[in-house]
């Protein structure tokens, strides 16, 4: 699926609140047509936007790609911690923007970030906006810089997704559309993504799978509530780690061997390529006996597509196509 230059944001679980007068006893929910000021409860941190952000520093691929997909590349004054190359579908949107020349390979420091004079830091993980990352959220607010974390990455149970769904991802897009004052663009993207998702045909063979993200001695896998689970459900796979109440979690190869999943979903990252994962599996004395390894039943997904964001629907399409191509003995 080729995306038009429209945007999305992972804003799952954001509570958008209207600005209230001193006489108001409570803060009311903002209707879809509401404007500014806009107050958002983001991972438990209240952020007020007086106007749509104009100078944004993005941290992680998911946030940069959401901005680009919304046609907001000209508002990005700095980007950092890209998890891989920008996909071809967003290459033209990235051309001539700060995304072409990242500020840092990892999380940038506070001083370097503030030098860009942003009015918003948009991060993919909560840990990106801490004293060990870009900076403390309250301290940054004191400098007049708002912060926003992709809500699917919120860690506290009251704010994290109970179980991420595509409807949650689409709701994020609509909220970002309001935040950046491009609601019609966001609505068009949601319509396009819903249509594309409708073309995904779930496998009906009752296949089990492990989503392996990273780690060799101790595998880091997709658990039961995040984007990996959402994508596996969409293509008809039963996650052997679905009982883990996390988006990603440490697992054990002993449990994998006991479950002997039909399929292995391998995350392809610059720092941990799918080819290296396959090599590890085929050379490990125990893991090479897994049915999926013996039969070469591997599905590949790019790391930036494994977090809630603009690539999820396309990832579902790709995984479904790969899965339907696998042969199984009757």
BALOBA-1460 file (C-alpha; in Angstrom, 3 decimals):
// residues 330
<rec num="1" residu="x" x="0.000" y="0.000" z="0.000"/>
<rec num="2" residu="x" x="1.387" y="3.384" z="-0.988"/>
<rec num="3" residu="x" x="0.531" y="6.164" z="1.441"/>
<rec num="4" residu="x" x="-0.312" y="9.665" z="0.345"/>
<rec num="5" residu="x" x="1.510" y="12.408" z="2.274"/>
<rec num="6" residu="x" x="-0.902" y="12.357" z="5.195"/>
<rec num="7" residu="x" x="-0.107" y="11.729" z="8.824"/>
<rec num="8" residu="x" x="-0.803" y="9.589" z="11.772"/>
<rec num="9" residu="x" x="0.171" y="9.613" z="15.415"/>
<rec num="10" residu="x" x="0.024" y="6.919" z="18.019"/>
<rec num="11" residu="x" x="-2.183" y="8.715" z="20.490"/>
<rec num="12" residu="x" x="-3.918" y="5.707" z="21.947"/>
<rec num="13" residu="x" x="-5.203" y="6.329" z="25.400"/>
<rec num="14" residu="x" x="-4.839" y="10.104" z="25.282"/>
<rec num="15" residu="x" x="-7.513" y="11.957" z="27.186"/>
<rec num="16" residu="x" x="-8.115" y="15.245" z="25.367"/>
<rec num="17" residu="x" x="-9.460" y="17.923" z="27.673"/>
<rec num="18" residu="x" x="-10.989" y="21.328" z="27.044"/>
<rec num="19" residu="x" x="-9.561" y="24.378" z="28.711"/>
<rec num="20" residu="x" x="-11.803" y="25.397" z="31.600"/>
<rec num="21" residu="x" x="-12.609" y="28.597" z="33.351"/>
<rec num="22" residu="x" x="-11.690" y="28.969" z="37.037"/>
<rec num="23" residu="x" x="-15.348" y="28.332" z="37.905"/>
<rec num="24" residu="x" x="-15.428" y="24.923" z="36.231"/>
<rec num="25" residu="x" x="-15.446" y="21.991" z="38.643"/>
<rec num="26" residu="x" x="-14.125" y="19.515" z="36.118"/>
<rec num="27" residu="x" x="-12.422" y="19.413" z="32.775"/>
<rec num="28" residu="x" x="-14.695" y="18.437" z="29.911"/>
<rec num="29" residu="x" x="-13.884" y="16.166" z="27.006"/>
<rec num="30" residu="x" x="-13.114" y="18.067" z="23.811"/>
<rec num="31" residu="x" x="-15.494" y="17.254" z="20.943"/>
<rec num="32" residu="x" x="-14.045" y="16.501" z="17.527"/>
<rec num="33" residu="x" x="-14.590" y="20.039" z="16.276"/>
<rec num="34" residu="x" x="-13.006" y="21.751" z="19.298"/>
<rec num="35" residu="x" x="-10.038" y="24.052" z="18.831"/>
<rec num="36" residu="x" x="-7.460" y="25.568" z="21.117"/>
<rec num="37" residu="x" x="-6.311" y="25.699" z="23.815"/>
<rec num="38" residu="x" x="-6.234" y="21.883" z="23.934"/>
<rec num="39" residu="x" x="-5.153" y="19.997" z="27.044"/>
<rec num="40" residu="x" x="-4.097" y="16.355" z="26.811"/>
<rec num="41" residu="x" x="-3.447" y="13.847" z="29.571"/>
<rec num="42" residu="x" x="-0.515" y="11.991" z="28.057"/>
<rec num="43" residu="x" x="0.770" y="8.990" z="30.051"/>
<rec num="44" residu="x" x="-0.449" y="10.786" z="33.178"/>
<rec num="45" residu="x" x="1.265" y="14.087" z="32.319"/>
<rec num="46" residu="x" x="-0.981" y="17.019" z="31.458"/>
<rec num="47" residu="x" x="0.057" y="18.994" z="28.373"/>
<rec num="48" residu="x" x="-1.664" y="22.154" z="27.139"/>
<rec num="49" residu="x" x="-1.358" y="23.329" z="23.540"/>
<rec num="50" residu="x" x="-2.250" y="26.959" z="22.927"/>
<rec num="51" residu="x" x="-1.988" y="26.428" z="19.172"/>
<rec num="52" residu="x" x="-0.967" y="23.660" z="16.736"/>
<rec num="53" residu="x" x="2.752" y="22.804" z="17.138"/>
<rec num="54" residu="x" x="4.989" y="24.411" z="14.516"/>
<rec num="55" residu="x" x="8.536" y="23.332" z="15.500"/>
<rec num="56" residu="x" x="8.726" y="19.649" z="16.355"/>
<rec num="57" residu="x" x="11.617" y="17.396" z="17.338"/>
<rec num="58" residu="x" x="10.758" y="13.734" z="16.803"/>
<rec num="59" residu="x" x="12.395" y="10.834" z="18.622"/>
<rec num="60" residu="x" x="12.012" y="7.327" z="17.116"/>
<rec num="61" residu="x" x="10.966" y="6.340" z="13.593"/>
<rec num="62" residu="x" x="7.303" y="5.969" z="14.468"/>
<rec num="63" residu="x" x="6.915" y="9.635" z="15.368"/>
<rec num="64" residu="x" x="8.897" y="10.978" z="12.402"/>
<rec num="65" residu="x" x="6.916" y="8.789" z="10.014"/>
<rec num="66" residu="x" x="3.616" y="9.889" z="11.494"/>
<rec num="67" residu="x" x="4.557" y="13.525" z="10.918"/>
<rec num="68" residu="x" x="5.636" y="12.798" z="7.358"/>
<rec num="69" residu="x" x="2.523" y="10.808" z="6.573"/>
<rec num="70" residu="x" x="0.446" y="13.791" z="7.708"/>
<rec num="71" residu="x" x="2.293" y="16.084" z="5.338"/>
<rec num="72" residu="x" x="3.924" y="17.882" z="8.270"/>
<rec num="73" residu="x" x="7.561" y="17.377" z="7.349"/>
<rec num="74" residu="x" x="8.116" y="21.116" z="7.190"/>
<rec num="75" residu="x" x="7.309" y="21.366" z="10.910"/>
<rec num="76" residu="x" x="10.065" y="18.916" z="11.873"/>
<rec num="77" residu="x" x="13.109" y="20.893" z="12.988"/>
<rec num="78" residu="x" x="15.026" y="17.852" z="14.185"/>
<rec num="79" residu="x" x="14.710" y="14.088" z="14.307"/>
<rec num="80" residu="x" x="16.606" y="11.402" z="16.189"/>
<rec num="81" residu="x" x="16.747" y="7.692" z="16.990"/>
<rec num="82" residu="x" x="15.517" y="6.442" z="13.620"/>
<rec num="83" residu="x" x="15.078" y="2.669" z="13.715"/>
<rec num="84" residu="x" x="15.766" y="2.229" z="10.016"/>
<rec num="85" residu="x" x="15.462" y="3.977" z="6.661"/>
<rec num="86" residu="x" x="12.334" y="5.939" z="5.814"/>
<rec num="87" residu="x" x="10.084" y="3.722" z="3.667"/>
<rec num="88" residu="x" x="9.746" y="4.424" z="-0.031"/>
<rec num="89" residu="x" x="6.127" y="5.510" z="0.455"/>
<rec num="90" residu="x" x="7.304" y="8.451" z="2.566"/>
<rec num="91" residu="x" x="10.526" y="9.277" z="0.716"/>
<rec num="92" residu="x" x="9.076" y="12.253" z="-1.149"/>
<rec num="93" residu="x" x="7.520" y="13.602" z="2.040"/>
<rec num="94" residu="x" x="10.909" y="13.376" z="3.766"/>
<rec num="95" residu="x" x="12.837" y="15.088" z="0.967"/>
<rec num="96" residu="x" x="14.245" y="18.425" z="2.042"/>
<rec num="97" residu="x" x="13.203" y="18.006" z="5.685"/>
<rec num="98" residu="x" x="15.222" y="17.546" z="8.868"/>
<rec num="99" residu="x" x="14.485" y="13.823" z="8.656"/>
<rec num="100" residu="x" x="17.117" y="13.541" z="5.915"/>
<rec num="101" residu="x" x="19.827" y="14.594" z="8.381"/>
<rec num="102" residu="x" x="19.052" y="13.160" z="11.840"/>
<rec num="103" residu="x" x="20.168" y="15.082" z="14.878"/>
<rec num="104" residu="x" x="21.418" y="11.928" z="16.632"/>
<rec num="105" residu="x" x="21.510" y="8.167" z="16.172"/>
<rec num="106" residu="x" x="20.031" y="7.711" z="19.639"/>
<rec num="107" residu="x" x="18.164" y="9.986" z="22.058"/>
<rec num="108" residu="x" x="19.637" y="13.515" z="21.839"/>
<rec num="109" residu="x" x="20.661" y="15.511" z="24.883"/>
<rec num="110" residu="x" x="18.644" y="18.378" z="26.329"/>
<rec num="111" residu="x" x="21.042" y="21.098" z="25.201"/>
<rec num="112" residu="x" x="21.200" y="19.917" z="21.592"/>
<rec num="113" residu="x" x="17.437" y="19.565" z="21.480"/>
<rec num="114" residu="x" x="16.663" y="22.969" z="22.969"/>
<rec num="115" residu="x" x="19.117" y="24.594" z="20.544"/>
<rec num="116" residu="x" x="16.568" y="23.810" z="17.808"/>
<rec num="117" residu="x" x="13.957" y="25.913" z="19.653"/>
<rec num="118" residu="x" x="11.163" y="23.341" z="19.425"/>
<rec num="119" residu="x" x="7.672" y="23.937" z="20.735"/>
<rec num="120" residu="x" x="7.072" y="20.176" z="20.894"/>
<rec num="121" residu="x" x="9.173" y="17.059" z="21.454"/>
<rec num="122" residu="x" x="7.281" y="14.057" z="20.074"/>
<rec num="123" residu="x" x="8.703" y="10.769" z="21.373"/>
<rec num="124" residu="x" x="8.018" y="7.138" z="20.645"/>
<rec num="125" residu="x" x="8.857" y="5.867" z="24.145"/>
<rec num="126" residu="x" x="8.341" y="7.313" z="27.614"/>
<rec num="127" residu="x" x="12.011" y="6.704" z="28.378"/>
<rec num="128" residu="x" x="12.954" y="9.128" z="25.585"/>
<rec num="129" residu="x" x="11.675" y="12.036" z="27.680"/>
<rec num="130" residu="x" x="13.362" y="11.569" z="31.048"/>
<rec num="131" residu="x" x="16.434" y="12.952" z="32.771"/>
<rec num="132" residu="x" x="18.450" y="10.209" z="31.049"/>
<rec num="133" residu="x" x="16.948" y="11.127" z="27.664"/>
<rec num="134" residu="x" x="15.933" y="14.438" z="26.112"/>
<rec num="135" residu="x" x="15.031" y="15.799" z="29.540"/>
<rec num="136" residu="x" x="12.447" y="15.767" z="32.301"/>
<rec num="137" residu="x" x="8.970" y="16.637" z="31.032"/>
<rec num="138" residu="x" x="8.211" y="19.170" z="33.759"/>
<rec num="139" residu="x" x="11.602" y="20.833" z="33.295"/>
<rec num="140" residu="x" x="11.086" y="21.060" z="29.538"/>
<rec num="141" residu="x" x="7.659" y="22.576" z="30.111"/>
<rec num="142" residu="x" x="9.415" y="25.214" z="32.196"/>
<rec num="143" residu="x" x="11.408" y="26.127" z="29.094"/>
<rec num="144" residu="x" x="8.175" y="26.470" z="27.136"/>
<rec num="145" residu="x" x="8.582" y="23.127" z="25.325"/>
<rec num="146" residu="x" x="5.658" y="20.713" z="25.259"/>
<rec num="147" residu="x" x="6.224" y="16.959" z="25.175"/>
<rec num="148" residu="x" x="4.122" y="14.158" z="23.751"/>
<rec num="149" residu="x" x="4.740" y="10.415" z="24.057"/>
<rec num="150" residu="x" x="3.153" y="7.974" z="21.624"/>
<rec num="151" residu="x" x="0.389" y="6.773" z="23.954"/>
<rec num="152" residu="x" x="0.721" y="3.106" z="22.987"/>
<rec num="153" residu="x" x="4.098" y="3.348" z="24.712"/>
<rec num="154" residu="x" x="2.641" y="4.552" z="28.028"/>
<rec num="155" residu="x" x="3.698" y="2.132" z="30.755"/>
<rec num="156" residu="x" x="1.348" y="2.753" z="33.686"/>
<rec num="157" residu="x" x="-1.792" y="0.548" z="33.564"/>
<rec num="158" residu="x" x="-4.246" y="3.479" z="33.718"/>
<rec num="159" residu="x" x="-2.775" y="4.916" z="30.503"/>
<rec num="160" residu="x" x="-1.379" y="2.055" z="28.452"/>
<rec num="161" residu="x" x="-3.621" y="0.262" z="25.958"/>
<rec num="162" residu="x" x="-5.484" y="-2.654" z="27.491"/>
<rec num="163" residu="x" x="-4.985" y="-4.445" z="24.203"/>
<rec num="164" residu="x" x="-4.008" y="-2.449" z="21.127"/>
<rec num="165" residu="x" x="-6.402" y="-2.601" z="18.183"/>
<rec num="166" residu="x" x="-6.471" y="-0.978" z="14.760"/>
<rec num="167" residu="x" x="-9.417" y="1.112" z="15.945"/>
<rec num="168" residu="x" x="-7.099" y="2.510" z="18.632"/>
<rec num="169" residu="x" x="-4.477" y="3.336" z="16.022"/>
<rec num="170" residu="x" x="-7.071" y="5.041" z="13.819"/>
<rec num="171" residu="x" x="-8.380" y="7.035" z="16.794"/>
<rec num="172" residu="x" x="-4.825" y="8.238" z="17.327"/>
<rec num="173" residu="x" x="-4.739" y="9.580" z="13.802"/>
<rec num="174" residu="x" x="-7.884" y="11.577" z="14.268"/>
<rec num="175" residu="x" x="-6.592" y="13.128" z="17.477"/>
<rec num="176" residu="x" x="-3.304" y="14.088" z="15.846"/>
<rec num="177" residu="x" x="-5.258" y="15.600" z="13.022"/>
<rec num="178" residu="x" x="-6.957" y="17.899" z="15.519"/>
<rec num="179" residu="x" x="-3.747" y="18.647" z="17.402"/>
<rec num="180" residu="x" x="-1.933" y="19.739" z="14.222"/>
<rec num="181" residu="x" x="-5.076" y="21.335" z="12.763"/>
<rec num="182" residu="x" x="-5.280" y="18.996" z="9.782"/>
<rec num="183" residu="x" x="-8.422" y="17.030" z="10.689"/>
<rec num="184" residu="x" x="-9.561" y="16.384" z="7.113"/>
<rec num="185" residu="x" x="-6.167" y="14.955" z="6.202"/>
<rec num="186" residu="x" x="-6.314" y="12.618" z="9.191"/>
<rec num="187" residu="x" x="-9.842" y="11.543" z="8.295"/>
<rec num="188" residu="x" x="-8.734" y="10.766" z="4.745"/>
<rec num="189" residu="x" x="-5.850" y="8.680" z="6.055"/>
<rec num="190" residu="x" x="-8.114" y="6.719" z="8.372"/>
<rec num="191" residu="x" x="-10.490" y="5.984" z="5.489"/>
<rec num="192" residu="x" x="-7.571" y="4.859" z="3.334"/>
<rec num="193" residu="x" x="-6.141" y="2.658" z="6.060"/>
<rec num="194" residu="x" x="-9.498" y="1.075" z="6.869"/>
<rec num="195" residu="x" x="-9.947" y="0.193" z="3.206"/>
<rec num="196" residu="x" x="-6.467" y="-1.332" z="3.049"/>
<rec num="197" residu="x" x="-7.018" y="-3.299" z="6.261"/>
<rec num="198" residu="x" x="-10.220" y="-4.721" z="4.811"/>
<rec num="199" residu="x" x="-8.124" y="-6.440" z="2.117"/>
<rec num="200" residu="x" x="-6.196" y="-8.458" z="4.733"/>
<rec num="201" residu="x" x="-7.423" y="-12.040" z="4.762"/>
<rec num="202" residu="x" x="-6.764" y="-13.867" z="8.029"/>
<rec num="203" residu="x" x="-5.346" y="-17.374" z="7.753"/>
<rec num="204" residu="x" x="-7.842" y="-20.026" z="8.865"/>
<rec num="205" residu="x" x="-5.457" y="-22.923" z="9.540"/>
<rec num="206" residu="x" x="-5.270" y="-22.307" z="13.289"/>
<rec num="207" residu="x" x="-1.519" y="-21.720" z="13.215"/>
<rec num="208" residu="x" x="0.540" y="-20.794" z="16.277"/>
<rec num="209" residu="x" x="3.419" y="-18.331" z="16.202"/>
<rec num="210" residu="x" x="6.211" y="-16.664" z="18.166"/>
<rec num="211" residu="x" x="7.060" y="-13.005" z="17.530"/>
<rec num="212" residu="x" x="10.828" y="-12.719" z="18.077"/>
<rec num="213" residu="x" x="12.032" y="-9.141" z="18.329"/>
<rec num="214" residu="x" x="15.584" y="-9.406" z="19.697"/>
<rec num="215" residu="x" x="17.893" y="-11.215" z="22.101"/>
<rec num="216" residu="x" x="19.654" y="-14.519" z="21.592"/>
<rec num="217" residu="x" x="20.231" y="-16.201" z="24.966"/>
<rec num="218" residu="x" x="16.969" y="-14.741" z="26.269"/>
<rec num="219" residu="x" x="14.488" y="-13.912" z="23.501"/>
<rec num="220" residu="x" x="12.565" y="-10.637" z="23.661"/>
<rec num="221" residu="x" x="9.155" y="-11.383" z="22.161"/>
<rec num="222" residu="x" x="5.792" y="-9.861" z="21.360"/>
<rec num="223" residu="x" x="3.404" y="-10.221" z="24.284"/>
<rec num="224" residu="x" x="-0.359" y="-10.095" z="24.426"/>
<rec num="225" residu="x" x="-1.360" y="-6.409" z="24.366"/>
<rec num="226" residu="x" x="0.701" y="-4.436" z="21.837"/>
<rec num="227" residu="x" x="1.272" y="-4.078" z="18.105"/>
<rec num="228" residu="x" x="2.771" y="-7.595" z="17.685"/>
<rec num="229" residu="x" x="-0.398" y="-9.162" z="19.127"/>
<rec num="230" residu="x" x="-2.592" y="-6.854" z="17.039"/>
<rec num="231" residu="x" x="-0.778" y="-7.839" z="13.845"/>
<rec num="232" residu="x" x="-0.765" y="-11.563" z="14.605"/>
<rec num="233" residu="x" x="-4.488" y="-11.462" z="15.337"/>
<rec num="234" residu="x" x="-5.124" y="-9.629" z="12.066"/>
<rec num="235" residu="x" x="-3.446" y="-12.356" z="10.003"/>
<rec num="236" residu="x" x="-4.903" y="-15.304" z="11.929"/>
<rec num="237" residu="x" x="-1.955" y="-16.386" z="14.078"/>
<rec num="238" residu="x" x="-2.245" y="-17.533" z="17.705"/>
<rec num="239" residu="x" x="0.538" y="-15.981" z="19.778"/>
<rec num="240" residu="x" x="2.209" y="-18.505" z="22.106"/>
<rec num="241" residu="x" x="3.136" y="-15.578" z="24.395"/>
<rec num="242" residu="x" x="-0.339" y="-14.019" z="24.424"/>
<rec num="243" residu="x" x="-0.715" y="-14.569" z="28.166"/>
<rec num="244" residu="x" x="2.030" y="-12.000" z="28.865"/>
<rec num="245" residu="x" x="0.404" y="-8.706" z="29.875"/>
<rec num="246" residu="x" x="2.994" y="-6.592" z="28.054"/>
<rec num="247" residu="x" x="3.570" y="-5.366" z="24.520"/>
<rec num="248" residu="x" x="7.042" y="-6.936" z="24.541"/>
<rec num="249" residu="x" x="8.683" y="-9.127" z="27.156"/>
<rec num="250" residu="x" x="11.550" y="-11.470" z="27.891"/>
<rec num="251" residu="x" x="10.629" y="-15.112" z="27.274"/>
<rec num="252" residu="x" x="12.560" y="-18.398" z="27.274"/>
<rec num="253" residu="x" x="13.680" y="-20.746" z="24.538"/>
<rec num="254" residu="x" x="12.551" y="-23.668" z="26.697"/>
<rec num="255" residu="x" x="8.979" y="-22.409" z="26.491"/>
<rec num="256" residu="x" x="9.349" y="-21.880" z="22.749"/>
<rec num="257" residu="x" x="10.594" y="-25.426" z="22.237"/>
<rec num="258" residu="x" x="7.764" y="-26.802" z="24.377"/>
<rec num="259" residu="x" x="5.171" y="-24.893" z="22.340"/>
<rec num="260" residu="x" x="6.880" y="-25.668" z="18.993"/>
<rec num="261" residu="x" x="5.049" y="-22.884" z="17.105"/>
<rec num="262" residu="x" x="4.053" y="-23.410" z="13.487"/>
<rec num="263" residu="x" x="5.512" y="-20.059" z="12.409"/>
<rec num="264" residu="x" x="8.213" y="-17.660" z="13.600"/>
<rec num="265" residu="x" x="7.716" y="-13.927" z="13.023"/>
<rec num="266" residu="x" x="11.173" y="-12.349" z="12.870"/>
<rec num="267" residu="x" x="11.741" y="-8.632" z="13.361"/>
<rec num="268" residu="x" x="14.280" y="-7.210" z="10.919"/>
<rec num="269" residu="x" x="16.286" y="-4.391" z="12.507"/>
<rec num="270" residu="x" x="19.520" y="-2.638" z="11.554"/>
<rec num="271" residu="x" x="21.124" y="-3.882" z="14.785"/>
<rec num="272" residu="x" x="19.592" y="-7.371" z="14.699"/>
<rec num="273" residu="x" x="18.768" y="-8.482" z="11.173"/>
<rec num="274" residu="x" x="16.291" y="-11.266" z="10.436"/>
<rec num="275" residu="x" x="19.065" y="-13.128" z="8.594"/>
<rec num="276" residu="x" x="21.127" y="-13.244" z="11.784"/>
<rec num="277" residu="x" x="18.117" y="-14.576" z="13.673"/>
<rec num="278" residu="x" x="17.662" y="-17.356" z="11.121"/>
<rec num="279" residu="x" x="21.357" y="-18.207" z="11.332"/>
<rec num="280" residu="x" x="21.105" y="-18.427" z="15.122"/>
<rec num="281" residu="x" x="18.051" y="-20.670" z="14.917"/>
<rec num="282" residu="x" x="19.564" y="-23.006" z="12.335"/>
<rec num="283" residu="x" x="22.811" y="-23.410" z="14.247"/>
<rec num="284" residu="x" x="21.417" y="-23.806" z="17.752"/>
<rec num="285" residu="x" x="21.361" y="-27.507" z="18.775"/>
<rec num="286" residu="x" x="17.880" y="-27.254" z="20.273"/>
<rec num="287" residu="x" x="16.202" y="-24.514" z="18.263"/>
<rec num="288" residu="x" x="17.083" y="-26.026" z="14.907"/>
<rec num="289" residu="x" x="14.710" y="-28.886" z="15.807"/>
<rec num="290" residu="x" x="11.724" y="-26.549" z="15.960"/>
<rec num="291" residu="x" x="9.217" y="-27.421" z="13.245"/>
<rec num="292" residu="x" x="9.167" y="-23.834" z="11.967"/>
<rec num="293" residu="x" x="12.960" y="-23.828" z="11.631"/>
<rec num="294" residu="x" x="13.138" y="-27.214" z="9.911"/>
<rec num="295" residu="x" x="10.427" y="-26.163" z="7.446"/>
<rec num="296" residu="x" x="11.722" y="-22.620" z="6.973"/>
<rec num="297" residu="x" x="8.459" y="-21.036" z="8.118"/>
<rec num="298" residu="x" x="9.641" y="-17.493" z="8.748"/>
<rec num="299" residu="x" x="7.705" y="-14.254" z="8.380"/>
<rec num="300" residu="x" x="9.736" y="-11.023" z="8.264"/>
<rec num="301" residu="x" x="8.605" y="-7.637" z="9.549"/>
<rec num="302" residu="x" x="10.610" y="-4.389" z="9.678"/>
<rec num="303" residu="x" x="11.240" y="-3.033" z="13.179"/>
<rec num="304" residu="x" x="9.589" y="0.382" z="12.588"/>
<rec num="305" residu="x" x="6.377" y="-1.456" z="11.685"/>
<rec num="306" residu="x" x="6.264" y="-3.195" z="15.070"/>
<rec num="307" residu="x" x="5.215" y="-0.101" z="17.042"/>
<rec num="308" residu="x" x="1.782" y="1.506" z="16.784"/>
<rec num="309" residu="x" x="1.926" y="3.855" z="13.855"/>
<rec num="310" residu="x" x="1.684" y="4.521" z="10.171"/>
<rec num="311" residu="x" x="3.159" y="1.202" z="9.000"/>
<rec num="312" residu="x" x="0.841" y="-1.180" z="10.865"/>
<rec num="313" residu="x" x="-1.724" y="-1.777" z="8.136"/>
<rec num="314" residu="x" x="0.943" y="-2.296" z="5.491"/>
<rec num="315" residu="x" x="2.722" y="-4.700" z="7.879"/>
<rec num="316" residu="x" x="-0.503" y="-6.698" z="8.256"/>
<rec num="317" residu="x" x="-0.836" y="-6.904" z="4.488"/>
<rec num="318" residu="x" x="2.749" y="-8.090" z="4.116"/>
<rec num="319" residu="x" x="2.513" y="-10.677" z="6.896"/>
<rec num="320" residu="x" x="-0.733" y="-12.051" z="5.474"/>
<rec num="321" residu="x" x="0.826" y="-12.388" z="2.023"/>
<rec num="322" residu="x" x="3.897" y="-14.151" z="3.440"/>
<rec num="323" residu="x" x="1.760" y="-16.428" z="5.584"/>
<rec num="324" residu="x" x="-0.534" y="-17.497" z="2.747"/>
<rec num="325" residu="x" x="2.578" y="-18.404" z="0.717"/>
<rec num="326" residu="x" x="3.756" y="-20.919" z="3.320"/>
<rec num="327" residu="x" x="3.145" y="-24.571" z="2.529"/>
<rec num="328" residu="x" x="1.973" y="-27.044" z="5.162"/>
<rec num="329" residu="x" x="1.471" y="-30.789" z="4.926"/>
<rec num="330" residu="x" x="-2.193" y="-31.764" z="4.974"/>
